[in-house]
Amino acid sequence: MLSKYQIFVVVVVVVAVMSTGTASSTDRKAAFATASTPKDSGKNEIDEAVKEVPLLPESDPNKDIPTIKLGETIKFEEMGPVIINLDGSTRRIDNWDEMTDKEREVAWRRISKRNEERRKMLLEKMEKESEEKSSARNDDL
């Protein structure tokens, strides 16, 4: 019987091979063949399988992408206001970084007001639906 470590390694290898779009059917068959090896197969085969697991690519060297490290914070205001849509979904302004300070100020003000109205409308809608559901349950009893 395979140990937990061997099963884990086999699963990792199978997932890695299956997730690579360039893997051929031969690679997939080999991965499944590894999964069905008998218990007397040595640890060397497992070690070789681990070495074949593809590594993640290096991180993007683009310094414009904001990154944070454990314990650091990031201000989302730099990304612009969150817009609440009529259906309750959210989005951001695509060209926020291209807007002037005056345009940003006006956008913040207008979007804040509109978001508050939409938030209230959505809360009222949720309360109404909740009341309808509870009255429908009471009618069923």
N, C-alpha and C positions, 0 to 999 in steps of 0.2 A: 504494500500500500504506500502511496506517495505521502511524504510529510507535508505539513501545512506550507512550509517554505517552498517546496517543489511545486505544489499546486499554485501558489501565488506567482511564482516565476513563470510557470506555463501560461497562466491567465494573462499576465502582463505581456508576454511575447505574442500570444494570440491576438490580444487587443491591438497591440502596436502594429502587427502585420496587417490586420484587417482594416485598421484606420488609415493606413497609407494608401493614397489613391493610385500610386504607381506599383503597388504590389501585384505580382502576377499570380495566376492561379497556382503555379508551382510553389510560390512562397506560402500561399495560404494552405496548400496541402501539407507542406513541411511543418507549418505551425501546428496543424491538427495532428500530424503524425507524432510530434513532440508531446502533445497532450495525451496520447494513448500509449506512451512507452511503458514497458513493464517495470516493476519495482526494482529489478536488479540493475537498471541503467545507472551509471555512475553520476556523481555530482559534477563531473567535468562537462557533461552534456548540458546540464542546467547552467553552469557558468558561461559556456559558450553562447547559449541562448540569451543570457542577460547582456552579453557584450554586443549582440546584434540589435538591441532595442535602440531605435533612433533617438537622438537627443533633440531637445527643443532648439529652435534657432536663437541666435543672439538677439538681445533687445534692440529696438530701433534707436539709432543714434540721434534722431531728430530731437533737438533740445526744446522745440516749441510745444511738445506734448507735456502737459503738467504731470508730474509724478510726486508721490508722497511716500515717505518711509514711516515705519511704525513710530507712533507718537507725534508725528507732524500733522498739521491741519492744512486745508486748502479752502480758499474762499470761492464759493460758487458764484458770487456776485460778478466776478470777472468774466463769467461765461454768459451773463445776461439773465434776464428774468425768465422764470418758468411760466408758460402760458397754459391756462386751463381751458381746454376746448369744451364745446357744448356737451359732448358725450362723457366728459370727465377725464379723458386722456390728457396727457401733457406733452408739450414740445418746447423748444427754444427758438429764438430768432436766429436764422442761419447766418445773416450778415452782421451780427452784433459787433464783431471786431473791426468792421469797416465803417461803423457809424461814428459821427462826431459826438462830442460830449453833450451838446445841446439836444441832438436827436436821442441819445441814450436817456437823458433826463426826462424828455417828453414821453418816451416809450415806457420807462419805469412807471411814471405817473398814470398813464392811460391803462397799461396792462394791470397795474395793481387794482385800480378801480373796477375794471372789467372782471378780473379774477374774483374779487370779493362778491360781485353780483352773481357770477356763475357758481361760485361755491355755495352761496345761500340757496340758489335755485336747485342745485344738485342735492343739498341736504334736505330741502323740502320734498323733493321728488322721492328720496329714499325713505323719509318718514311716511309719506303717503303710501308708498308701496308696502312698507312694513305694516301699516294699519290695515291695508286691504288684505294682506296675507293673514294677519291675526284674526280679522273678522271672518275670513273664509274658513279658517280652522274652527272657529267657534260655531259657525253654521253647520259644519260637518259633524259636530258633536251632538 
